[in-house]
Amino acid sequence: MFKHVLIPTDGSKLSEAAVRTGIQLAKEQGAQVTALFVMADYQALIYGSRAMIAYDATEFEKSAQAEADTVLHFAEELAKAEGVPFNAVRVTNASVSEAIIKQAKDAQCDLICMASHGRKGLSGILLGSETQKVLTNSSIPVLVHRAE
């Protein structure tokens, strides 16, 4: 049924569980997996706030790349162990949900498998939900993995 599953991950325990679920589903379906790590576009975020903040872009970039390496390596090792064809992608974007939807379309994925952090109430309203934004704006089906 599914041929190409996009699994966005941020390296959290909930995302790691979604990676496991997505890779297992891909194995059962004979599908390939693309794992996605979205790095924050700090420059856009800082300039967008109209605040003059001194920061070292090189340090932000190095830190984001190191985190992406760790997170994507975790997904790659799981896929390799399960014999699932795997591709890793990292992108920089101020909007995580937009980056996820764009990558799913660009890679011609037919399913997005992602975690929900389960924020409710005021924290859900204030922080927003990237998963909710993807669900609302994606024309590609989304499988939401919830913690047990």
RODO-2510 file (C-alpha; in nm, 4 decimals, decimal comma):
residues 148
     n   res          X          Y          Z
     1     m     0,0000     0,0000     0,0000
     2     f     0,2654     0,2563     0,1016
     3     k     0,5841     0,2849    -0,0978
     4     h     0,7664     0,5803     0,0590
     5     v     0,7313     0,6921     0,4209
     6     l     0,8594     1,0262     0,5477
     7     i     0,9528     1,0203     0,9160
     8     p     1,0269     1,3647     1,0607
     9     t     1,2247     1,3404     1,3835
    10     d     1,3654     1,5809     1,6386
    11     g     1,5533     1,3214     1,8428
    12     s     1,3140     1,3249     2,1385
    13     k     1,2051     0,9965     2,2963
    14     l     0,8614     1,0400     2,1395
    15     s     1,0170     1,0944     1,7969
    16     e     1,2398     0,7914     1,8425
    17     a     0,9287     0,5824     1,9086
    18     a     0,7693     0,7208     1,5907
    19     v     1,0876     0,6366     1,3975
    20     r     1,0670     0,2779     1,5212
    21     t     0,6990     0,2561     1,4271
    22     g     0,7523     0,4142     1,0850
    23     i     1,0427     0,1858     0,9996
    24     q     0,8497    -0,1226     1,1105
    25     l     0,5523    -0,0145     0,8988
    26     a     0,7825     0,0464     0,6013
    27     k     0,9330    -0,3000     0,6445
    28     e     0,5871    -0,4605     0,6506
    29     q     0,4825    -0,2637     0,3413
    30     g     0,8067    -0,3132     0,1478
    31     a     0,8454     0,0655     0,1458
    32     q     1,1436     0,2957     0,1645
    33     v     1,1962     0,5531     0,4385
    34     t     1,3174     0,9102     0,4331
    35     a     1,4032     1,0469     0,7768
    36     l     1,3851     1,4247     0,8054
    37     f     1,5510     1,6559     1,0552
    38     v     1,4455     2,0210     1,0374
    39     m     1,7034     2,2664     1,1656
    40     a     1,5684     2,5983     1,2876
    41     d     1,6472     2,8973     1,0699
    42     y     1,7833     3,1080     1,3552
    43     q     1,8636     3,3998     1,1288
    44     a     1,5023     3,4255     1,0126
    45     l     1,3736     3,3830     1,3673
    46     i     1,6017     3,6501     1,5093
    47     y     1,5420     3,9020     1,2329
    48     g     1,1713     3,8269     1,2423
    49     s     1,1537     3,9292     1,6061
    50     r     1,2893     4,2785     1,5269
    51     a     1,5352     4,2375     1,8103
    52     m     1,9024     4,3028     1,7763
    53     i     2,0630     3,9933     1,9200
    54     a     2,4303     3,9133     1,8881
    55     y     2,4895     3,5490     1,8081
    56     d     2,7476     3,3345     1,6414
    57     a     2,5804     3,1763     1,3372
    58     t     2,8705     2,9364     1,2955
    59     e     2,8157     2,7912     1,6417
    60     f     2,4416     2,7548     1,5834
    61     e     2,5096     2,5802     1,2523
    62     k     2,7687     2,3432     1,4012
    63     s     2,5396     2,2550     1,6892
    64     a     2,2410     2,1948     1,4588
    65     q     2,4481     1,9814     1,2206
    66     a     2,5833     1,7719     1,5097
    67     e     2,2335     1,7166     1,6447
    68     a     2,1073     1,6250     1,2971
    69     d     2,3942     1,3766     1,2549
    70     t     2,3048     1,2035     1,5818
    71     v     1,9309     1,1925     1,5207
    72     l     1,9544     1,0778     1,1587
    73     h     2,2198     0,8180     1,2421
    74     f     1,9792     0,6638     1,4946
    75     a     1,7117     0,6298     1,2244
    76     e     1,9609     0,4975     0,9700
    77     e     2,0829     0,2239     1,2059
    78     l     1,7251     0,1105     1,2766
    79     a     1,6425     0,1013     0,9052
    80     k     1,9623    -0,0876     0,8270
    81     a     1,8852    -0,3457     1,0971
    82     e     1,5383    -0,3985     0,9464
    83     g     1,6621    -0,4042     0,5857
    84     v     1,4558    -0,0989     0,4913
    85     p     1,5845     0,1279     0,2122
    86     f     1,6772     0,4555     0,3806
    87     n     1,7500     0,8157     0,2956
    88     a     1,8346     1,0947     0,5405
    89     v     1,7500     1,4588     0,4757
    90     r     1,8227     1,7692     0,6782
    91     v     1,6769     2,1068     0,5926
    92     t     1,6798     2,4525     0,7447
    93     n     1,3461     2,6273     0,7784
    94     a     1,1775     2,8637     1,0236
    95     s     0,8590     2,6554     0,9929
    96     v     0,8936     2,2891     1,0830
    97     s     0,5496     2,1957     0,9496
    98     e     0,6094     2,3662     0,6152
    99     a     0,9448     2,1889     0,5815
   100     i     0,7832     1,8518     0,6539
   101     i     0,5062     1,8997     0,3992
   102     k     0,7477     2,0304     0,1343
   103     q     0,9866     1,7388     0,1840
   104     a     0,7019     1,4867     0,1641
   105     k     0,5903     1,6363    -0,1669
   106     d     0,9416     1,6758    -0,3082
   107     a     1,0331     1,3151    -0,2233
   108     q     0,6951     1,1874    -0,3477
   109     c     0,6163     1,0249    -0,0149
   110     d     0,2758     0,8677     0,0246
   111     l     0,2729     0,8709     0,4059
   112     i     0,4103     1,0931     0,6812
   113     c     0,4680     0,9136     1,0116
   114     m     0,5368     1,1492     1,3000
   115     a     0,5134     1,1812     1,6745
   116     s     0,2720     1,3915     1,8689
   117     h     0,4119     1,5469     2,1834
   118     g     0,0609     1,5540     2,3245
   119     r     0,0640     1,9122     2,4481
   120     k    -0,2772     2,0153     2,5688
   121     g    -0,4367     2,3208     2,7138
   122     l    -0,2431     2,6441     2,7338
   123     s     0,0942     2,4931     2,6383
   124     g    -0,0616     2,3461     2,3233
   125     i    -0,2060     2,6837     2,2296
   126     l     0,1093     2,8810     2,3068
   127     l     0,3625     2,6372     2,1628
   128     g     0,1438     2,5212     1,8795
   129     s     0,1591     2,1728     1,7456
   130     e     0,3731     2,0970     1,4441
   131     t     0,1857     1,7695     1,4104
   132     q    -0,1476     1,9529     1,4102
   133     k    -0,0191     2,1957     1,1451
   134     v     0,0953     1,9059     0,9269
   135     l    -0,2394     1,7288     0,9733
   136     t    -0,4254     2,0456     0,8799
   137     n    -0,2175     2,1425     0,5767
   138     s    -0,0905     1,8190     0,4224
   139     s    -0,2611     1,6499     0,1312
   140     i    -0,0480     1,3426     0,2083
   141     p    -0,1843     1,1038     0,4748
   142     v    -0,0321     1,1448     0,8217
   143     l     0,0083     0,8650     1,0741
   144     v     0,0420     1,0138     1,4226
   145     h     0,2317     0,8050     1,6761
   146     r     0,1219     0,8782     2,0325
   147     a     0,3110     0,7734     2,3417
   148     e     0,1542     0,4907     2,5363
***
